[in-house]
């Protein structure tokens, strides 16, 4: 019964954790996390984001005897899984040092295990990318399975390092099952939130690409003479649906007048944006 109560308490803490993750997913912070990238700014953002989640997992934990039952593994594993070995190691080190600063019988073992958890996620990231399966990185099943293994490793590290051994053994018997269940479910749900955000992003990207193709097809040949007020009016009129949409004429007039007083012609990107705006899509 004690373990069941602990599972419920940890799940409550995890819900707060996931609500924060969901709120953050509504911001631009999550956009770099939706793809496998080697860009340094994206990796830095990944490190900062999951270091925060790693530390929050400790703060949201429950004090059990001389230790803390927590959801810290979610941040460490996800940091490595999405950012790679270097990011995973740094996230684990940051979360581990924070845990070590709080003291307790398991301070050292928890610091070591958090670093190992980040490395484990990073190694899986490397293996999947090298095998040409980056899509598996974003699988909730993958995230949950890695976190489950990471928690098993953490319990073994606690038994190997924490002393006295009898106290460490009793602690592991008390928190092992609740932490494995909670962290595994939490990591899978976290990845599910990320996947939902990614799906929405891809939906809008596809719609925008479709609009681009539609505009390109409807304006073929019109812009060969340059981009000016007269041609922008032709572009707006070339879209078969432009005249049937409310505000279409107003949009075309706005588009025509945007560069009326400019001395320089617009860039390709500016011209494309104006075309899309003029056609009303």
N, C-alpha and C positions, 0 to 999 in steps of 0.2 A: 504493500500500500504506500509505503514511503517513496519508493521509486516512481510510482504512478503520480503521486502528488507533485514530485519534483519535475516530472515531465510536463505536467499541466502548467506549473509555474514558469518553467523555461519557455514553453510555447507562448505564454502570455508576453514574456519579455521579447521573444522573437517577433511577435506580431507588431510590437512597437518598432522594432528594428526594420521590419519589412514596410511598414507605413512610411517611415522616413525614406527608405529606398524608393518607394512608389512616388513620393512627392518629388524626390530628386530626379526621377525619370521624366518628369514633366518639364525639366529645364534642359538647357543646351549642354549641361555637364555630361549627360549620358551619351551624347552622339558619338564621341570618339570611342566609347566602350562597345559600340555595336559592330565593330569590325576588327579583324586581325591586322595590326599595323606595326610598322617598325619606326614610325616617326617619333622623335624624342619628346615633343610637346604632348603627344597623346599618351606616351608611356609615363610621363611625369604626372599627368592628370590621373591616370590609372593608379599610380602609386599613392598620390594624395587621397584620392577617393576611398580606396580600400584600406589604407592605413587608418582613416577616420572610422570606417566600419569595424575594423579590427579592435580599435580602442573602445568604441561603443559597445562591442560585444562583451568586453570585460566589465565595463561600467554597468551594463544591464544584467550582469550575472548575479547569482545568488551565493551568499557566503555559506559554505558548508564546512563546519569544523574550522580547519586552518587553511582552507583553500576556497576557490571560487568556481562554481559550476557556471559555465558561460557559453556564449555563441561566437567566441573569437575566431574559431576555425573558419567560419564563413568568409570573413574578410580576407584571411590569409590565403585560403585556397582559391577564392575567386580572383584575387589579385594576381596570383601565379598563373591561373588558367587563362585569364584574359590578357595579361601583360607579358607573360613569358617568365623564364627563370630568374632574370635579374630583378624584375619588378617583384616577383613572388618572394625572392630572398629579402629584398629591402622592406617590403610590407611586413613579412614575418619578423624581421629584425626590429622594426619600429614597434609593432604590437607586442613582441616578446620583451623588449626593454621596458615598455610601459608596464607590463605585467610584473616584471622583476622588481620594478620600483615600488610596487605595492607590498612586497614582502610575503612572508608565509612559508610554510613547509615546502610547498611545491613551486616556489618562485623560480628557482633555477630550472627545474624540469619543464615548467610551462613555457619559459622563455625559449629553451632549446626546441621543444615540440612545436611551438608556433613558427619558428624559422623553418623547421623540417616540413611543416604543412604548406608553407608558401613555396618551398622548393619542389615539393611533390606536385602541386598544381602547375608550376612552371615547367617541370619535366614532361608532364602529360601534354601541355601546350606544344612544346617542341616536337614531341613524337607525332602528334596529330598533324601539325603543319608540315613536317618533313614527309609524311606519308600522303600529303595532298588531301587531307580530310579536315580542313579548317572549320567546316560546318559542324563537326562533332564538338568543337570547342564550346559552341553555344547550345549544346544539348542539356536540358535539365537532368536527364538521366546520368550523363557524364559528370556533371557537377555534384549530384547527390552521391554517386558511387565513389568519387575521389574523396569527398568529405568524410564519408563513412570509413574509408581506409585510413584517412588522416587521423581520425579520432581513435581508431585502433592503435595506430602508432603512438599517439599521445599517451594513451593509457600504459603502453609498454615502457615508454620513456619515464613516466612517473614512477613506475615500479623499479626501474633501473637506477634512478638518480635520487629520488626523494627518500629521506630518512627521518625517523626510524621506519623500517620496512613494514612492520605490522600496521602502523598508522597509515602508511601509503596504500597498503593492500586493502584496508578497510575503506579508505576513501574511494579507491577505484571501484570496489564492489558497490558503493553507494551511488556514484555519479556516472559510471561508464554507460549503462544503457540509456539513461535520460539524455546525456549529452550526444550520444550517437544518433538517437532518434531526432532530437531537436535540430542539431547541426545539419544532418542529412536532408531533412525536410526543408529547412531554411535555405540551404544552398540551392536546392532544386527550385524553390519558389522564387528566389532572387533571380535566377537565370530565366525563369518564366516571365518575370516582369521585364527583364531586359529584352527577351524575344518579342514580347508584345510591342514594346517601343520600336524595336527594329522592324517588325512587320508593318507598323503604321508609317514609319519613315520610308520604307520601300514602296508602300502604296502611293504616297504622295510623290515620290521620285518617279515612279512609273507614269503617273498621271501627267506630271510635268513634261516627261519625255514624249508622251503621246501628243501633248499640245505642241511641242516643238516640231515634231514630224508633220503635224497637221498644218502648222503655220508655214513650214518650209515648202510643203506641197502646194499650198494655196497661193504662195507668193513667188513661185518659180518664174524667173524672168523679169519680174517687176523691178527688182533692186539692182539690176545690172547697170542701170543709168545713174546709180547713186542713191543715197538715203536723204531725202529732203521732205518738205511739207507735202508736195504733190504726190510723191510716191507713198508716203505714209497713209494718205487718204485712200490710195489705191489698195494698199495692203489691208486696211480695215474693211474695204469693200470686197476684197477677194475672198474672205472667209464666208462660206455658204450660210453659216448660222449667225453671222454677226448682226445682220439686220433684224433678226427675230428676237434678239435678246434685249431685255429692258436696259436702257442706258448704253446700248452699243454705239449710237451716234455720238453721244456725249464723250465716250471713251476715245473714239476716233479723232474727235476735234481736239481733245486734250493731247493725244499722242502726236497730232500734227503740229501742235504749237510748242511742244517741249523744247525742240532745238531750233525754233524759228530765229531766235536772237543770238545763237551761238556762232562764233567765228570759225570754230573747228568742227569737223564732222564727228559724230559720236563713235565710240569704240564699238567693236563687234558685240561685246557683252551688253553695252547700253542699247545698241540697236535691237538685239534679240529681246531684251526685257520690254522694250517699247512695243515690239511686234506682238508679243504675248499679251501685253496690257491692252493694246488696241483691239485685238480680236476678242477680248473679253473672257478668255478661258482661264 
